[in-house]
Every structure is written in structure tokens, then in C-alpha cells.
Amino acid sequence: MNELENKIVDILKTVYDPEIPVDVYELGLIYEVKIDSENNVDIEMTLTSPNCPVAESMPKEVEDKVKGHPDVKDAKVNIVFDPPWDKDMMSEEAKLELGFL
């Protein structure tokens, strides 16, 4: 990962699912972070379910926080449901935090 991508991951780790005390990155909700040559950022993310109560607010929070970094020109979040999220996508740290290990 390049320096900006590392900073974006750090930003993503500040966004928490309100129902689960783990950030969206460790939950495995972030599928891809793409940065073009002009520092426009595209993020592919999913939600724990299509009926997630924060389906509108959480992606906007991710987008706004990434856009707020001074090195980012623009940011866009694309919500995808393929592949569908499941608990196996969580990091070991998240699994431990939630008692799955």
C-alpha cells in the first residue's frame, strides 16, 4: 500500500458500525480502495445486510471522512453486495473482539 492508501485505511478505522463495536475496515466491509493519479478515491464497500439501518448514513460518513483528508481530491463510495458479507470476512482482531475466537 502507498502512503495515501495507508492514511485512508486509518480513516476507515474511525468509522464504526453502530450496532457492532468494530470499525468498518476490521469488519471486512471495505472490499477495495482505488486511488487514481489525481488522488480521487473510489471505495467499494458492503453492509452487513441489505436492510442495514445505516445503509444511507454509514457510506456517507465513510465518503465524507475520506474527502476530508487534505491529500484527497474527491472520494466516492460504491455499495456492492457481491460477494455478500459474512463474519468470515472480519479480521482476526474483530473476531476476537466479538467473541468469535
C-alpha positions, 0 to 999 in steps of 0.5 A: 500500500502507498502512503495515501492508501495507508492514511485512508485505511486509518480513516476507515478505522474511525468509522464504526458500525453502530450496532457492532463495536468494530470499525468498518475496515476490521469488519471486512466491509471495505472490499477495495480502495482505488486511488487514481493519479489525481488522488480521487478515491473510489471505495467499494464497500458492503453492509452487513445486510441489505436492510442495514439501518445505516445503509444511507448514513454509514457510506456517507460518513465513510465518503465524507471522512475520506474527502476530508483528508487534505491529500484527497481530491474527491472520494466516492463510495460504491455499495456492492453486495457481491460477494455478500458479507459474512463474519468470515470476512472480519479480521482476526482482531474483530473476531476476537473482539466479538467473541468469535475466537 
